[in-house]
Amino acid sequence: MSRTSLLAAALTLSVCLANASAASASSSSPTQASMGAAHALMSAKPGLLQRPQTLITPKQAAINKVKALLTTFFTDQQLSKILDAMAEDIYAKKPFKESFDTLIASGILTQSQMAILAKVGSGSQNDSGATSEVPLTKARAVLLRRFEPYYNNMSKTILAMRSNRKAKADCFNQVYVMVNKYLTKANVTPVLTEIKSSLTSKEWQSMRTHGSALFLWSRYGL
């Protein structure tokens, strides 16, 4: 039976119960009984029609923020794996520079995603015609410099939680909460702006043309 049918049946039952109660009341006060039935129906209706709200987990909230403010390059599943890997690295006290290069790999890129990364380089060939990876290398350097302080702050928080014997799952959730808190337009704007300014005109053209999915450039007027 569908949810709509169940609601209709429940409402009907409420009316029947209210009418039965009214019928058993004094026959000298029909108006009062009818009012009681109507009141019962009105009281039952909101509760029956109310739908439970779907709770968003801290990890999903972080994923949503990444896709809304930073990049749509990764799928939800890939971002989930990347966040898990980062939380694991932070919990294991791994330095950011050591963790950074393994995070993307943990997402297991598809062939089409790898092709996009290759195009960013192929569009910025050097004078000899060889493919250059300079745009991605420069972008990586900016990301490392900009994100490392926040990563270190998260590490301090998780270290304190571990010292207080907090469960590993609680530590992971706190990482997701902190990622979600950090990802604001005010924090992301200078990162993407610096990536652009670090590139030559030709490199930026390649990055903007072929790597439009890597970062949400247009959201920041870039």
C-alpha positions, 0 to 999 in steps of 0.5 A: 500500500502506498504512503498516500493510501496509508495516510488516507486510511489513517485520516479515515480512522481518526474520523471514525473514532471521533464520530464514534466518540461523538455518538456515545456522548449525550444525545442532547448535545449534537453540536458539541459532539460534532465539534469534538469530531472536527477537533480530533480530525484537525489535531490528527492531521498535522501529525499524520502528514508530517514527514521525518527530515533526512539527516545529513552526515558530517561527511556528506555535508563536507562533500556538498561543500566541496562540490558547491565551492571548490570542484565538481571534478570528483564524484561523491564516492570519490570525495568520500574516499578522499575524505576518509583517507585524509581523516586516516592520515590526520589520525595517524599524525601524517604530515600534510605534504606526505598525505597530499599526493596520496589523497587524489590517488585514493579517489581512484580517478577514471580514464575520463578524469585522467584525460582531463588532467592530460589535456591541461598539460597538452594545451601548454606545450613548451617551445620544443613541443613537449607536453608540460605539467607545469600548470598542475605543478604550480597549482599543487604548490599553491594548494599545499601552501594554502591548505597546510595551515588548516590541515595542521589545525585539524591535526592538533584538534584530533591529537587532543581528542586522541589524548582524551581517548575519543573514539576513532569514529568521533575523530573522523567525524570531527575532521569532516565537521572541520572541513565543512567549516573551513570551506567558505567562499572567503577561504576558497577565493584567495586560493583560486586567485593565487593559482591563476596568478601563478600561471603564465597567460598560456598556462592559464588558458590551458587550465581554464579551457581544459580544466574547467571542471577541476575548480569552479573558476566562474563562481569566483569571476576567474 
